[in-house]
Amino acid sequence: MRRLSFKTLSTVVAVLISLMVLLMVGSSLVQLQRKSHETGLQVARQALERTVMQCYALEGAYPPNLDYLVEHYGLVVNEDRYVYLFEPVAANIFPIIKIQDPGSVTE
């Protein structure tokens, strides 16, 4: 039987360790990206809800649509990153609000 040299064995071990480190780093990056995206959705929803409540407090009625909040209250929406559903119910009832990823929207 042929024995592996120390140099060959150490090279194989170094390559295996490098692969394990790369896999761990890649996994961590995926988790970080997912958490960042979830946080972004949460922040966007909170900003929209706060602006809706501000409108109600100042005007005594909920806004008729999302564009109204953008135009009159300076709400910033990122329609490239999220899909916004804003469905008014009545002037005195909080509207239905949903913010989703473009890929998760089902028709």
Backbone as a ProteinNet text record, in pm:
[ID]
protein_1_A
[PRIMARY]
MRRLSFKTLSTVVAVLISLMVLLMVGSSLVQLQRKSHETGLQVARQALERTVMQCYALEGAYPPNLDYLVEHYGLVVNEDRYVYLFEPVAANIFPIIKIQDPGSVTE
[TERTIARY]
81.6	0	86.5	39.7	115.3	66.5	157.3	123.8	129.8	37	36.4	146.5	206.4	311	246.7	325.4	277.1	228.4	299.7	263.3	127.6	103.5	-23.8	-137.5	-113.8	-216.2	-249.6	-149.1	-175.3	-248.2	-220.1	-291.2	-438.4	-467.1	-605.7	-680.4	-617.9	-680.3	-705.6	-610.6	-627.7	-742.8	-755.7	-865.3	-998.8	-1007.4	-1131.3	-1170.6	-1074.2	-1103.1	-1149.9	-1086.3	-1127.2	-1269.8	-1304.9	-1442	-1542.6	-1509.2	-1599.6	-1618.5	-1511.2	-1520.4	-1606.2	-1586.3	-1667.3	-1815.4	-1846.5	-1986.7	-2047.5	-1972.3	-2023.5	-2044.7	-1950.4	-1963.9	-2083.8	-2097.9	-2211.5	-2344.4	-2352.2	-2474.9	-2505.7	-2403.5	-2422.9	-2470.8	-2417	-2459.2	-2604.9	-2646.6	-2786.2	-2878.6	-2841.1	-2922.3	-2926.5	-2815.1	-2809.6	-2896.9	-2893.8	-2975.7	-3124	-3161.7	-3301.6	-3349.1	-3266.5	-3303.1	-3314.5	-3222.7	-3226.6	-3353.8	-3392.6	-3513.5	-3638.2	-3644.5	-3757.8	-3768.1	-3654.6	-3652.4	-3699.7	-3658.1	-3702.6	-3853.1	-3911.9	-4058.1	-4126.5	-4073	-4131.4	-4123.1	-4010.5	-3993	-4087.4	-4100.3	-4190.3	-4335	-4374.9	-4512.4	-4536.5	-4440.5	-4455.5	-4464	-4383.5	-4387.8	-4523.4	-4576.5	-4708	-4816.5	-4814.2	-4916.5	-4910.7	-4789	-4774.4	-4829.2	-4803.4	-4850.6	-5002.9	-5060	-5206.6	-5266.6	-5207.7	-5260	-5240.5	-5130.2	-5107.3	-5213.3	-5244.5	-5347.9	-5481.9	-5516.4	-5643	-5646.4	-5533.9	-5528.2	-5542.4	-5484.1	-5488.5	-5615.5	-5668.2	-5781.3	-5914.4	-5909	-6032.6	-6086.6	-6008.2	-6049.1	-5923.9	-5938.8	-5825.6	-5806.3	-5685.4	-5657.9	-5730	-5762.3	-5835.6	-5748.5	-5617.5	-5528.1	-5383.3	-5296.1	-5153.9	-5091.6	-5131.3	-5077.5	-5105.4	-5218	-5253.1	-5148.1	-5106.2	-5006.2	-4870.4	-4838.2	-4711.7	-4712.5	-4822.1	-4831.6	-4844.8	-4930.5	-4962	-4881.8	-4825.5	-4755.1	-4609.5	-4564	-4423.7	-4381.8	-4477.7	-4443.6	-4357.7	-4250.8	-4163	-4191.5	-4228.9	-4254.7	-4151.3	-4110.4	-4012.2	-4083.4	-4144.4	-4222	-4133.6	-4004.1	-3911.5	-3882.1	-3890.5	-3856.5	-3978.6	-4089.7	-4208.2	-4334.1	-4434.6	-4567.9	-4657.5	-4722.8	-4807.2	-4953.5	-5027.5	-5172.5	-5231.7	-5306.5	-5371.9	-5517.2	-5602	-5744.1	-5826.3	-5878.7	-5960.9	-6091	-6134.3	-6258.7	-6367.8	-6340.6	-6432	-6348.9	-6404	-6329.5	-6292	-6370.4	-6343.8	-6298	-6258.7	-6210	-6070.2	-5977.8	-5839.1	-5834.4	-5760.4	-5756.3	-5682.3	-5707	-5634.9	-5499.6	-5392.8	-5257.1	-5176.6	-5109.2	-5016.3	-4895.9	-4779.6	-4657.3	-4587.3	-4555.3	-4498	-4383.3	-4309.4	-4209.1	-4280.6	-4224.9	-4285.8	-4295.8	-4201.9	-4203.4	-4304.7	-4354.3	-4447.8	-4593.6	-4618.3	-4754.6	-4824.8	-4942.1	-5023.9	-5148.4	-5179.9	-5298.4	-5421.8
-117.9	0	125	223.6	347.7	446.4	513.8	611.5	750.8	836.7	975.7	1053	1142.1	1224.5	1328.7	1379.4	1482.1	1604.8	1642.5	1759.4	1738.6	1622.7	1593.7	1591.4	1527	1518.3	1656.1	1738.2	1872	1958.7	1939.7	2013.8	1974	1845.3	1797.2	1852.3	1849.7	1901.5	2052.4	2124.6	2268.9	2299.7	2222.9	2243.5	2212.5	2106.9	2071.1	2177.7	2227.3	2332.6	2459.2	2492.8	2611	2597.2	2479.3	2455.8	2469	2417.5	2427.8	2573.6	2650.4	2792.5	2866.1	2838.4	2902.7	2869.4	2745.4	2706.6	2778.4	2790.8	2859.9	3008.5	3070.3	3212.1	3232.7	3146.7	3157	3142.9	3048.3	3028.4	3150.7	3207.2	3326.9	3445	3459.6	3569.2	3554.3	3433.5	3409.5	3444.4	3403.3	3434.9	3585.3	3652.5	3797.4	3868.8	3823.8	3884.7	3863.9	3745.9	3717.2	3804.9	3817.6	3899.5	4046.7	4092.5	4231	4258.3	4163.8	4181.5	4183.3	4093.5	4091.4	4222.9	4275.4	4402.6	4515.7	4513.1	4613.9	4613.2	4494.6	4483.4	4540.6	4508.7	4556.3	4709	4765.8	4911	4980.4	4925.4	4984.1	4981	4870.1	4859.3	4957.9	4968.9	5061.8	5206.2	5241.5	5377.8	5406.1	5310.1	5327.8	5340.2	5254.8	5260.2	5392.5	5437.6	5565.6	5680.9	5678.2	5786.3	5783.2	5664.5	5651.5	5708.8	5675.8	5726.2	5877.3	5928.5	6073	6144.6	6089.9	6147.7	6150.4	6040	6033	6133.9	6146.5	6239.7	6384.8	6418	6556.2	6589.9	6494.3	6522.8	6463.7	6371.1	6309.8	6202.5	6161.3	6055	5983.7	5856.1	5781.9	5820.7	5808.6	5852.3	5766	5825.8	5751.3	5651.6	5676.9	5585.7	5611.9	5528.6	5539.2	5665.6	5701.5	5821.3	5947.8	5949.9	6064.1	6082.2	5970.1	5976.6	6020.5	5976.3	6015.5	6165.6	6212.7	6352.5	6449.1	6415.2	6510	6490.3	6372	6344.8	6305.2	6302	6273.3	6129.3	6037.9	5896.5	5853.3	5782.3	5730.9	5581.9	5541.8	5401.3	5352.2	5228.6	5167.8	5060.9	5101.6	5008.4	4916.2	4944.2	4852.4	4731.4	4751.5	4644.4	4574.2	4647	4592.3	4617.7	4534.8	4554.5	4599.8	4712.8	4771.5	4747.2	4696.6	4684.5	4780.6	4877	4974.6	4977.1	4923.9	4912.7	4988.9	5106.1	5180.3	5105.8	5113	5047.9	5153.7	5252.7	5366.1	5479.1	5598.9	5714.7	5701.9	5621.6	5608.2	5467.8	5385.5	5250	5235.5	5183.2	5167.4	5084.9	5130.5	5059.5	4925.3	4838.9	4712.6	4742.2	4702.4	4731.9	4602.5	4580.3	4468.6	4515.6	4472.2	4499.4	4364.4	4332	4202.5	4215.6	4105.4	4093.7	4077.7	4132.7	4110.4	3962.1	3879.8	3737.1	3657.7	3711.9	3636.5	3674.4	3764.6	3809.9	3705.9	3664	3570.2	3641.6	3617.9	3682	3600.2
0	0	0	-70.9	-83.1	22.2	88.5	191	130.7	177.6	132.4	203.3	131.2	191.9	283.2	373.1	465.4	389.2	285.7	204.3	138	81.1	15.3	117.2	228.5	332.8	388.7	412	464.8	362.4	234	129	125.9	135.6	135.3	257.5	372.4	494.2	480.8	426.7	409	313.5	206.5	111.4	178	253.7	323.1	425.4	499.7	597.4	526.2	415.8	338.3	288.5	239.8	192.8	306.9	423.5	537.7	578.4	578.7	614	511.4	384.1	279.5	294.3	326.4	346.8	467	574.1	692.4	664.3	594.9	561.6	468.4	368.7	276.9	348.8	440.2	517.9	603.3	663.9	746.1	662.8	543.6	455.8	413.5	386	348.1	464.6	585.6	703.4	728.5	710.7	729.4	627.2	503.1	399	428.2	471.4	504.2	619.6	723.4	839	799.9	716.6	669.6	590.3	507.4	427	515.7	613.1	705.6	782.3	823.7	894.7	804.2	678.4	582.2	563.8	553	541.5	665.4	781.3	907.1	917	880.9	887.3	789.3	668.2	568.6	618	678	729.5	844	935.4	1047.6	999.1	900.4	847	784.4	710.4	648.2	754.1	854.4	959.8	1036.7	1068	1139.3	1056.1	927.2	840.7	828.1	821.2	817.6	945.5	1060	1187.2	1200.2	1148.1	1150.1	1067	951.7	866.2	939.7	1004.4	1077.2	1191.6	1261.8	1374.3	1328.5	1214.9	1167.4	1089.8	1015.3	927.5	973.9	1068.9	1117.3	1025.3	926.7	834.3	786	755.4	701	554.8	503	365.6	262.7	147.4	44.5	-31.6	-36.3	-109.2	-68.4	-117.7	-85.3	-144	-263.9	-328.6	-246.6	-178.7	-94.4	16	75.6	182.1	128	9.2	-53.2	-82.4	-138.3	-180.7	-62.7	34.1	140.9	269.5	289.8	414.8	394.3	271.7	243.9	266.5	267.6	282.8	164	193	88	72.5	-48.7	-77.5	-178.3	-162.7	-252.1	-333.9	-442.6	-524.4	-607.5	-612.8	-679.3	-591.2	-461	-366.4	-306.3	-291.9	-226.3	-309	-283.4	-340	-224.5	-244	-139.8	-173.8	-76.1	-89	12.2	-37.4	49	7	92.4	59.4	163.6	126.2	222.1	251	375.7	415.9	429.4	510.7	529.9	589.5	590	639.3	786.9	862.4	1005.3	1045.9	948.2	976.8	916.3	996.8	951.8	823.2	722.8	594.8	605.8	507.6	499	435.1	503.8	458.3	453	340.4	327.6	247.6	287.1	211.9	193.8	67	36.3	-62.6	-74.5	-180.4	-312.9	-419.7	-551.4	-585.5	-541.9	-572.7	-493.6	-382.4	-298.2	-322.2	-416.4	-443.2	-529.2	-481.6	-558.2	-606	-726.5	-785.1	-758
[MASK]
+++++++++++++++++++++++++++++++++++++++++++++++++++++++++++++++++++++++++++++++++++++++++++++++++++++++++++

